[in-house]
């Protein structure tokens, strides 16, 4: 019986799916989110918020719930930690889509397309205010709340800076791997780890554990992002079938940084690459996008990125194994999470 | 000698100017702001932040500094309270200008015009994160910090809701004075009082004092906003000489609410008013704007608004006189602030 059971082991995740240990909290998360959104008094704002928080992978909040439950965080506080990671992520996605001129996300029109820029901005503002509402309302000693506030705020401002480094790098011929590293760490690292760090603070793990969790994020966040950048070249990532959106919007990805710095491009290749990236999105031609994708293949940027994603995920797994206060039983699931980050196909 | 001195009494404010008791802290405020912005690592973001925090009246942070000094808040904490009100205000103005399609503010191009929407959004995000950084870094007992966080967060989310009520009312023929009241209180009331409430929390005034300060804001914030709405019809409010911007953007002001509900408009007047307000900004014709302005005059909306502004300012003054723990010596200056709010010409 035990063996039969294990053939359908819910812990066994297939590629492209979140580990079952995380996915099983999806209903609970949905409940926590919809309870909160049901109290929003403007129907227009409410519909915008429902739209912007639906349909995603919800990796961050599910990771937060799994880690909360594993370390014994009270259920209401766990919901709040999960929700605050979802609010922060959703707010940034709304702004990202406006900044990038993206019209599709998760195979739906983006929020600014469906609800207009005004309401989209307001929804993002609501989400950011809700991040701090969760911190404010958690049942905690105020000294712990102060540490949590500091962590959440730090992630908020680092992510904004990372986004700025990303904007600053668009169409910049001097962009390279160092600047990529600075941008991606600020933009994605801390914020992937935030839910787990919040849990660590709430259950009073020591500072070394907290620092180590941040370090896990510094590796796994970029790994996740690099996989995203690769998927943009091979599948459409919910963008109505269009490939190479990142190229159209001039995003300074690891591929762009690698090609410029180590691709040994001829002068005219480099000039054309920068031109295509700097071109306004609507004016970027399909054959230019295809040319950039083959350039990335030819000069080894794709292989470099793939190796980087895997290496960083493995580094994150190694770091996670060595966190004081985190039980060994969690290692296998975290490994699945890290592999999911770099093996998923959406 | 005493009499000679009082002829140039720095406490005597002329119309259109902040009371001297507030204005004298302007240099200190400038210093606090520029010290913080000088640490922003991206020059593009830094320039956007400098632009968005310069040239305004700075009523809120100067009110916060004056109240801090009067009640004995430590200088560093006072600077933080002042800055957080400025950050919040500046973030909302950036979003407002995008939402309203405004191209001019303070006789300069708005941030989205000068720096592009992407950087403007990022600057607003930075400012919102900086609001909570000030809360997080203030030298305070954590129990006091928790109360402060709750107050700041509450203002943040109320203001977002108020903005949504405002957006929801655009071009709505059923908009009236009740809905105006709901929107303006949420959008402007709490946030004008925030600096003073923060001071009250930090110096541990009792809950009655805090509630009374919020009530002051509930009156004075709308008074300030109504004066803004009136100025839009008579002077250009830093918008390159153009009058009636609020009409062009369809803003559901007290004038619009009054005209619709109590203006005793003929059916065709009402229909034209709603049409002009609902029309896209760029398509609104100058003669339509002029027609709406004379309609507001003719049906008594201007007089109504002027009286409302003055009555609310007076109510705020009365409430301020009755706050436990606030010394009588502050009453005269606060009266000047309240009168400034409704008598200023910019």
Interface residues (C-beta under 8 A of the other chain):
Chain A: X41 X42 X44 X45 X95 X98 X99 X117 X118 X119 X121 X122 X125 X126 X128 X129 X130 X132 X133 X135 X136 X142 X143 X145 X146 X149 X150 X152 X153 X156 X157 X160 X161 X163 X164 X165 X167 X168
Chain B: X41 X42 X44 X45 X95 X98 X99 X117 X118 X119 X121 X122 X125 X126 X128 X129 X130 X132 X133 X135 X136 X142 X143 X145 X146 X149 X150 X152 X153 X156 X157 X160 X161 X163 X164 X165 X167 X168
